[in-house]
């Protein structure tokens, strides 16, 4: 009786191992199928992008930077005039 139970247990273990290996192959196969479907799918790229607002913002920033550069030059000239005036010995 013990030998029959051990044979049934061994057969059950073998069937369980085969089912486990088969399940792994099935899951790998389904993963490969999904991956091949993704690889074969054609993607549509929309190449039309409206950049007019961004270009307007950039031009406004360029104008602002230009005004600020002019103001900085004016301040530097004023500072230089003050330095020259302070170094004049006739003012003392």
VODO-294924 format. One record per residue (C-alpha): residue in one letter; residue number from 1; y, z, x. Coordinates in Angstrom, 2 decimals. Layout:
REM residues N
NODE   resn   resi        py        pz        px
NODE      a    NUM         Y         Z         X
...
***
This chain:
REM residues 92
NODE   resn   resi        py        pz        px
NODE      x      1      0.00      0.00      0.00
NODE      x      2      2.37      0.82      2.89
NODE      x      3      1.79     -2.56      4.49
NODE      x      4      2.68     -4.33      1.25
NODE      x      5      5.93     -2.36      0.89
NODE      x      6      6.88     -3.05      4.49
NODE      x      7      6.15     -6.79      3.98
NODE      x      8      8.31     -6.82      0.83
NODE      x      9     11.10     -4.99      2.68
NODE      x     10     10.92     -7.49      5.55
NODE      x     11     10.98    -10.41      3.09
NODE      x     12     13.95     -8.85      1.27
NODE      x     13     15.81     -8.37      4.55
NODE      x     14     15.10    -12.01      5.50
NODE      x     15     16.32    -13.25      2.12
NODE      x     16     19.45    -11.07      2.42
NODE      x     17     20.19    -12.42      5.91
NODE      x     18     19.73    -16.01      4.71
NODE      x     19     22.03    -15.43      1.74
NODE      x     20     24.66    -13.89      4.01
NODE      x     21     24.53    -16.80      6.45
NODE      x     22     24.65    -19.27      3.56
NODE      x     23     27.69    -17.48      2.10
NODE      x     24     29.47    -17.72      5.42
NODE      x     25     28.79    -21.46      5.61
NODE      x     26     29.99    -21.95      2.04
NODE      x     27     33.24    -20.09      2.70
NODE      x     28     33.85    -22.06      5.92
NODE      x     29     33.17    -25.29      4.03
NODE      x     30     35.62    -24.43      1.27
NODE      x     31     38.25    -23.51      3.87
NODE      x     32     37.71    -26.83      5.65
NODE      x     33     38.01    -28.68      2.32
NODE      x     34     41.33    -27.00      1.50
NODE      x     35     42.60    -27.71      5.01
NODE      x     36     41.67    -31.39      4.79
NODE      x     37     43.43    -31.66      1.41
NODE      x     38     46.59    -30.22      2.93
NODE      x     39     46.37    -32.58      5.92
NODE      x     40     45.93    -35.64      3.69
NODE      x     41     48.79    -34.76      1.35
NODE      x     42     51.92    -36.87      1.76
NODE      x     43     55.15    -34.95      1.84
NODE      x     44     58.40    -36.34      0.52
NODE      x     45     61.44    -35.45      2.57
NODE      x     46     64.76    -35.55      0.80
NODE      x     47     67.15    -36.94      3.39
NODE      x     48     70.31    -36.73      1.31
NODE      x     49     72.32    -33.64      2.16
NODE      x     50     75.89    -33.10      1.06
NODE      x     51     77.87    -31.88      4.06
NODE      x     52     81.35    -32.62      2.72
NODE      x     53     82.16    -28.94      2.08
NODE      x     54     80.99    -27.97      5.56
NODE      x     55     83.02    -30.77      7.14
NODE      x     56     86.09    -29.62      5.19
NODE      x     57     85.55    -26.06      6.42
NODE      x     58     85.22    -27.28     10.00
NODE      x     59     88.45    -29.28      9.80
NODE      x     60     90.25    -26.25      8.34
NODE      x     61     88.94    -24.11     11.21
NODE      x     62     90.12    -26.70     13.74
NODE      x     63     93.61    -26.60     12.22
NODE      x     64     93.61    -22.79     12.28
NODE      x     65     92.51    -22.73     15.91
NODE      x     66     95.24    -25.22     16.79
NODE      x     67     97.91    -23.04     15.17
NODE      x     68     96.58    -19.97     16.93
NODE      x     69     96.56    -21.78     20.29
NODE      x     70    100.22    -22.74     19.76
NODE      x     71    101.09    -19.14     18.88
NODE      x     72     99.30    -17.86     21.98
NODE      x     73    101.22    -20.33     24.17
NODE      x     74    104.49    -19.19     22.55
NODE      x     75    103.66    -15.55     23.26
NODE      x     76    102.73    -16.33     26.87
NODE      x     77    106.04    -18.12     27.35
NODE      x     78    107.91    -15.17     25.85
NODE      x     79    106.09    -12.76     28.17
NODE      x     80    106.92    -14.95     31.17
NODE      x     81    110.60    -15.01     30.16
NODE      x     82    110.61    -11.22     29.89
NODE      x     83    109.00    -10.94     33.33
NODE      x     84    111.61    -13.22     34.83
NODE      x     85    114.39    -11.29     33.13
NODE      x     86    113.06     -7.97     34.44
NODE      x     87    112.89     -9.30     38.00
NODE      x     88    116.54    -10.46     37.96
NODE      x     89    118.53     -8.15     40.25
NODE      x     90    121.85     -9.16     38.62
NODE      x     91    120.89     -7.55     35.31
NODE      x     92    120.82     -4.05     36.83
***
